[in-house]
Amino acid sequence: MTPDAQRLVRESFAKVTPIAPAAAAMFYDRLFVLDPALRPLFKGDMAEQGRKLMSMIGVAVANLSKLDVIVPAVRDLGRRHAGYGVQQAHYDTVATALVWTLEQGLGDDFTPATRQAWVEAYTILAGVMQQAAATA
């Protein structure tokens, strides 16, 4: 990712952070609308799941300029998700839900360039997770 794309992701996520619980709830609501079959994969408290999601995204966003630091953790996450029953096709659904959530949360601040930066970041991280899941 270019430094400018990384900046766009960091700056836009900083605007979402104050509404993190609502953003996480919106994300999961949208995810389950897009694919209701995913709902049974989530067995715990959804508020806690939302906190974990936002924390994980925060760590990834903060480390976009040093992916080598987070790749081991992202690989572990991919392997764990495979164990939960996450399939390759689910990553596209998650991407759609994530972009929709950011668009809702950021409004006019979710510019085409910001959208592209998020798609790029997600594609990189999801690719690492998928590769790890395939070897799990």
Secondary structure, 3 states (H helix, E strand, C coil): CCHHHHHHHHHHHHHHHHHHHHHHHHHHHHHHHHCHHHHHHCCCCHHHHHHHHHHHHHHHHHCHHHHHHHHHHHHHHHHHHHHHCCCHHHHHHHHHHHHHHHHHHHHHHCCHHHHHHHHHHHHHHHHHHHHHHHCC
